[in-house]
Amino acid sequence: MAFVRVFDTICDGWQCEKDDDGNPFTYETKEEAQRELNADFQELRSNQIKSGMEPDEEPDEFVIPLSEYVEGRKVVYHG
């Protein structure tokens, strides 16, 4: 099973990084994808701290199976 790192945008819904052919960039395991996501997030936090910004508390991205990824998906919560 393949996995993707997904980020949710207000305007465009779910998005993910794509390869040169425009296909979602995939990882072979969820653990691999999560490791990469964590490493990138730690680098982002480090850069934020170095520049004097308040660092993000948690990543904007999450890992899901490729089979569940729907580009542009938007979730609306009713309170």
C-alpha positions as CSV (number, residue, x, y, z in Angstrom):
1,M,0.0,0.0,0.0
2,A,1.3,3.5,-0.9
3,F,0.9,6.6,1.4
4,V,0.9,10.3,0.7
5,R,1.5,13.4,2.8
6,V,-1.5,15.7,2.6
7,F,-2.1,19.3,3.5
8,D,-5.5,20.9,3.7
9,T,-6.1,24.4,2.2
10,I,-9.1,26.6,2.8
11,C,-9.5,27.5,-0.9
12,D,-8.3,24.3,-2.7
13,G,-9.0,21.5,-0.1
14,W,-6.6,18.5,0.1
15,Q,-3.4,18.8,-1.8
16,C,-0.1,16.8,-1.9
17,E,3.3,17.1,-3.3
18,K,3.5,15.8,-6.9
19,D,6.2,14.2,-9.0
20,D,7.5,15.4,-12.3
21,D,4.6,13.7,-14.1
22,G,2.0,15.4,-11.9
23,N,1.2,12.3,-9.9
24,P,1.1,12.3,-6.1
25,F,4.5,11.7,-4.5
26,T,4.1,8.4,-2.6
27,Y,5.9,6.5,0.2
28,E,6.0,2.8,0.5
29,T,5.1,2.8,4.2
30,K,3.2,5.0,6.6
31,E,6.3,5.1,8.9
32,E,8.5,6.4,6.0
33,A,6.1,9.1,5.2
34,Q,5.7,10.1,8.8
35,R,9.5,10.2,9.3
36,E,9.9,12.6,6.4
37,L,7.0,14.7,7.6
38,N,8.5,15.0,11.1
39,A,12.0,15.8,9.7
40,D,10.6,18.5,7.5
41,F,8.5,19.9,10.4
42,Q,11.5,20.0,12.7
43,E,13.5,21.9,10.1
44,L,10.6,24.4,9.7
45,R,10.4,24.9,13.5
46,S,14.1,25.5,13.6
47,N,14.0,28.1,10.9
48,Q,11.0,29.8,12.5
49,I,12.9,30.0,15.8
50,K,16.1,31.3,14.2
51,S,14.1,34.0,12.4
52,G,12.4,35.1,15.6
53,M,9.0,33.8,14.7
54,E,6.7,31.9,17.1
55,P,7.2,28.2,16.0
56,D,4.3,26.1,14.8
57,E,3.1,23.6,17.5
58,E,2.2,20.8,15.0
59,P,2.5,20.1,11.3
60,D,-0.1,21.2,8.8
61,E,0.4,17.9,7.0
62,F,-0.9,14.4,7.7
63,V,-0.3,11.0,6.3
64,I,-3.0,8.9,4.7
65,P,-3.2,5.9,2.3
66,L,-3.1,6.9,-1.4
67,S,-6.4,5.1,-1.8
68,E,-8.1,7.6,0.5
69,Y,-6.5,10.7,-1.1
70,V,-9.0,12.9,-3.1
71,E,-7.4,16.0,-4.5
72,G,-9.5,19.1,-3.5
73,R,-11.5,17.3,-0.8
74,K,-13.1,19.7,1.6
75,V,-14.6,18.9,4.9
76,V,-17.3,21.1,6.4
77,Y,-18.1,20.8,10.1
78,H,-21.6,21.7,11.4
79,G,-21.5,22.7,15.0
